[in-house]
């Protein structure tokens, strides 16, 4: 099963250096308050998709992509969290056969899925969200465990999966970036030091300004991010950990 939540037919921004389409999958195992795709968090089974205006089945999406061969360089698969989709592997296989490059956006909670896709040469770019230092993950993502816990400690499975995904991505031959959405009230300067240590030696890391818009937790609409000057300071501090750091 591969459940599609929506598509963006063209983007010049989401796949570095490429013209791409974005496929948004339904369902996510996080509940980040600042999520700007809250309508994609729950998996919604549609009994009669032919009656829903604008609905894209997998078959309809693949037919659309057939018409874009030679016009698009690649396809971005975002969400939601794509790696919780059982049909992700088969879907990527099909679009790779069409000749498209593939970028995967992931929260890193399913390292075994990411590793299999990498090992089978099905990914050309990976963007992994680093939500926070490990000790703040449960608080910011609204969850405590996404894998079997060890020794009765909450969050152990989640922490392991995040660290494992970071390691897999950094040791692969696939181009990648790490990125963090920044609310000033959630992440301190010290938190960024800890994140830098988590991804020490990484190729590329972006800090993303929180933009109040359509988000999951409406209470955060009054929140702010750091100033440009503060972002510049954070980026400069992080350069001792990561090859390239910037904010956007």
ZAFIKE-384362 format. One line per field, with one value per residue (C-alpha): residue in three letters; x, y, z. Coordinates in pm, 1 decimal, decimal comma. Layout:
# ZAFIKE-384362
residu: c(ALA:...)
xx: c(X:...)
yy: c(Y:...)
zz: c(Z:...)
END
This chain:
# ZAFIKE-384362
residu: c(UNK:UNK:UNK:UNK:UNK:UNK:UNK:UNK:UNK:UNK:UNK:UNK:UNK:UNK:UNK:UNK:UNK:UNK:UNK:UNK:UNK:UNK:UNK:UNK:UNK:UNK:UNK:UNK:UNK:UNK:UNK:UNK:UNK:UNK:UNK:UNK:UNK:UNK:UNK:UNK:UNK:UNK:UNK:UNK:UNK:UNK:UNK:UNK:UNK:UNK:UNK:UNK:UNK:UNK:UNK:UNK:UNK:UNK:UNK:UNK:UNK:UNK:UNK:UNK:UNK:UNK:UNK:UNK:UNK:UNK:UNK:UNK:UNK:UNK:UNK:UNK:UNK:UNK:UNK:UNK:UNK:UNK:UNK:UNK:UNK:UNK:UNK:UNK:UNK:UNK:UNK:UNK:UNK:UNK:UNK:UNK:UNK:UNK:UNK:UNK:UNK:UNK:UNK:UNK:UNK:UNK:UNK:UNK:UNK:UNK:UNK:UNK:UNK:UNK:UNK:UNK:UNK:UNK:UNK:UNK:UNK:UNK:UNK:UNK:UNK:UNK:UNK:UNK:UNK:UNK:UNK:UNK:UNK:UNK:UNK:UNK:UNK:UNK:UNK:UNK:UNK:UNK:UNK:UNK:UNK:UNK:UNK:UNK:UNK:UNK:UNK:UNK:UNK:UNK:UNK:UNK:UNK:UNK:UNK:UNK:UNK:UNK:UNK:UNK:UNK:UNK:UNK:UNK:UNK:UNK:UNK:UNK:UNK:UNK:UNK:UNK:UNK:UNK:UNK:UNK:UNK:UNK:UNK:UNK:UNK:UNK:UNK:UNK:UNK:UNK:UNK:UNK:UNK:UNK:UNK:UNK:UNK:UNK:UNK:UNK:UNK:UNK:UNK:UNK:UNK:UNK:UNK:UNK:UNK:UNK:UNK:UNK:UNK:UNK:UNK:UNK:UNK:UNK:UNK:UNK:UNK:UNK:UNK:UNK:UNK:UNK:UNK:UNK:UNK:UNK:UNK:UNK:UNK:UNK:UNK:UNK:UNK:UNK:UNK:UNK:UNK:UNK:UNK:UNK:UNK:UNK:UNK:UNK)
xx: c(0,0:130,4:-107,7:-61,5:-170,8:-102,5:141,0:316,5:372,2:683,5:941,5:1275,2:1359,5:1310,7:1562,8:1896,1:1989,9:1697,8:1352,4:1124,5:775,0:689,5:484,0:341,1:258,2:-5,6:72,4:346,0:477,4:567,1:339,9:563,6:364,1:512,0:431,1:314,8:140,5:-97,8:-354,8:-104,5:-40,8:-317,4:-348,6:-690,4:-821,9:-1044,6:-1306,4:-1412,9:-1119,3:-1280,1:-1537,9:-1283,0:-1184,1:-806,8:-732,9:-418,2:-396,8:-56,7:-159,9:-276,7:46,0:262,4:63,1:124,9:497,7:507,6:401,7:684,9:970,1:1225,6:1067,4:1146,0:1482,4:1349,2:1082,6:1086,6:907,1:796,7:514,7:405,2:680,5:735,4:924,8:613,5:455,4:481,0:475,8:755,3:1024,6:814,3:702,4:1059,3:1162,5:893,6:985,7:1357,7:1279,0:1129,9:1467,0:1386,7:1625,1:1476,1:1507,8:1370,5:1262,8:1263,1:1261,4:1505,6:1287,1:1314,0:1686,5:1633,0:1413,4:1663,3:1950,5:1775,7:1693,7:2054,1:2201,1:1980,7:2082,8:1731,0:1809,2:1999,3:1952,3:1834,4:1712,7:1682,7:1520,6:1709,5:1436,3:1644,0:1917,1:1824,1:1704,6:1446,5:1317,4:1019,0:910,7:931,2:798,9:515,4:617,6:827,3:908,8:907,1:1096,6:1128,0:1261,4:1567,0:1591,2:1259,8:1386,9:1151,5:1289,4:1577,6:1441,8:1374,9:1723,6:1884,8:1690,8:1781,5:2150,9:2148,1:1992,0:2246,6:2527,8:2383,1:2330,9:2673,2:2852,8:2664,9:2765,0:2432,7:2427,7:2244,1:2160,4:2044,7:1804,6:1629,1:1318,9:1391,5:1160,5:1347,5:1147,9:1235,8:1605,0:1879,5:2232,4:2348,8:2101,9:2263,8:2602,4:2457,3:2306,8:2642,7:2801,3:2530,9:2614,2:2986,5:3159,5:2838,7:2853,2:2563,7:2329,9:2053,2:1865,9:1512,4:1326,8:994,3:721,0:383,8:124,6:-101,8:52,0:-56,9:-38,8:-212,8:-63,5:272,5:145,5:262,8:611,7:916,8:1247,0:1594,2:1703,1:1932,8:2221,2:2155,6:2132,9:2466,4:2622,5:2472,9:2596,4:2944,7:2954,1:2840,4:3115,5:3348,3:3119,3:2980,5:3143,5:2869,7:2613,2:2352,6:2004,1:1702,0)
yy: c(0,0:343,3:617,2:954,6:1271,6:1510,0:1621,2:1936,4:1904,5:2122,0:2258,9:2431,1:2448,8:2111,3:1898,4:2086,2:2171,4:1976,4:2037,0:1797,1:1698,7:1639,6:1342,2:1381,4:1060,0:1026,8:937,1:1033,0:881,7:1225,7:1502,9:1810,0:2116,6:2326,5:2070,2:2262,2:1957,5:1866,8:1726,6:1452,4:1322,2:1063,3:784,7:816,7:524,8:643,9:384,3:543,3:751,2:795,9:1019,3:1248,9:1552,0:1583,8:1247,0:1080,1:703,3:543,6:442,9:794,7:939,2:701,9:790,2:1158,5:1098,5:917,1:1244,5:1429,5:1212,4:1446,9:1748,8:1670,3:1561,7:1394,4:1322,9:1429,5:1193,6:1377,5:1360,5:1287,0:1030,5:824,6:540,2:419,5:337,1:-34,5:33,8:291,7:59,1:-63,1:290,3:420,9:122,7:210,0:577,2:496,2:269,0:576,2:745,6:991,4:1084,3:1038,1:1254,8:1120,7:1343,0:1150,6:1196,0:906,3:681,4:381,7:332,1:-16,2:128,2:402,9:154,3:-84,2:195,5:316,6:-31,6:-96,5:234,4:374,7:714,7:1010,1:1259,8:1235,5:1513,8:1405,6:1625,0:1657,0:1770,4:1843,2:1704,4:1348,1:1435,2:1677,6:1451,7:1314,7:1662,7:1820,8:1526,6:1441,1:1078,0:857,0:540,3:430,3:103,8:-158,9:6,4:-116,1:-165,7:6,6:352,8:571,3:697,9:450,8:297,4:639,7:765,4:455,0:488,7:854,0:791,2:485,4:679,5:959,7:705,3:520,9:841,9:986,9:664,0:620,1:743,4:927,2:1307,6:1438,3:1717,1:1740,4:2016,9:2155,0:2372,8:2637,3:2787,2:3007,5:2876,3:2513,2:2519,5:2709,8:2788,8:2498,9:2266,9:2346,3:2253,8:1914,6:1869,5:1958,6:1683,5:1438,2:1499,5:1564,4:1533,6:1579,4:1731,1:1976,9:2116,8:2375,1:2565,9:2641,8:2946,3:2865,7:3036,7:3066,3:2939,0:2634,4:2425,9:2146,2:2334,2:2670,0:2788,0:2814,0:3072,5:3347,9:3196,0:3336,9:3214,3:3366,6:3686,1:3672,3:3791,1:3514,2:3255,1:3374,2:3324,7:2975,8:2879,6:3005,5:2800,9:2489,1:2505,5:2322,6:2019,8:2035,1:2106,3:2342,5:2521,3:2776,9:2898,7:2956,4)
zz: c(0,0:-96,7:15,2:-153,0:24,2:-262,8:-529,8:-640,1:-1011,1:-1031,4:-789,2:-846,1:-475,7:-310,4:-501,5:-514,9:-871,8:-1019,9:-1161,1:-978,3:-875,1:-509,3:-392,7:-42,4:141,2:412,3:771,9:1015,3:1337,3:1479,2:1601,8:1583,6:1680,4:1399,8:1128,8:820,6:669,7:955,5:712,7:621,1:973,2:976,7:718,8:559,1:359,5:74,6:-16,4:-346,6:-471,8:-812,0:-643,5:-477,3:-682,4:-714,6:-554,8:-687,5:-679,0:-728,7:-1081,0:-1166,3:-1028,1:-1231,7:-1543,8:-1474,2:-1428,7:-1762,5:-1925,5:-1748,6:-1873,7:-2029,9:-1859,2:-1494,8:-1355,4:-1046,9:-788,1:-424,3:-186,7:124,1:373,9:630,1:679,8:362,8:533,1:717,6:378,9:305,9:-69,2:-69,7:-204,6:-497,3:-581,4:-594,3:-806,5:-1058,8:-1089,8:-1108,9:-1406,0:-1575,3:-1542,4:-1264,4:-986,7:-638,7:-328,5:-0,4:289,1:617,4:993,7:1033,4:1246,1:1012,6:947,1:803,8:526,8:445,5:444,5:205,2:-38,5:-28,3:-69,3:-371,7:-536,8:-533,0:-380,9:-527,7:-242,3:119,0:345,1:708,6:970,3:1298,0:1532,6:1843,1:2068,7:2159,0:2509,5:2361,7:2084,4:2275,0:2380,8:2036,0:1833,6:2070,7:2109,7:2336,5:2146,2:1785,0:1834,6:2110,0:2422,1:2604,4:2979,5:3041,0:2950,9:2751,0:2422,1:2391,1:2068,8:1918,2:2006,2:1856,3:1531,1:1489,2:1553,1:1326,5:1039,0:1076,5:1061,3:759,3:563,1:641,4:550,4:222,0:-121,4:-159,2:-149,0:156,8:395,2:753,9:852,5:1158,1:1185,8:1447,5:1708,0:1951,9:2247,9:2165,4:2075,9:2256,8:2140,0:2357,0:2181,4:1847,1:1993,2:2086,0:1740,3:1588,2:1794,1:1679,5:1312,1:1350,9:1013,9:813,4:467,8:484,1:752,3:717,4:985,5:869,7:999,7:1160,9:959,3:1135,2:889,2:874,7:1153,1:1386,5:1716,6:1677,3:2008,1:1830,5:1583,3:1815,7:1844,6:1668,7:1536,5:1575,8:1402,3:1100,9:1318,1:1570,3:1291,2:1157,5:1500,1:1534,2:1186,9:1262,7:1583,6:1398,9:1138,3:1373,8:1340,4:985,0:648,4:524,4:743,0:639,8:728,4:510,6)
END
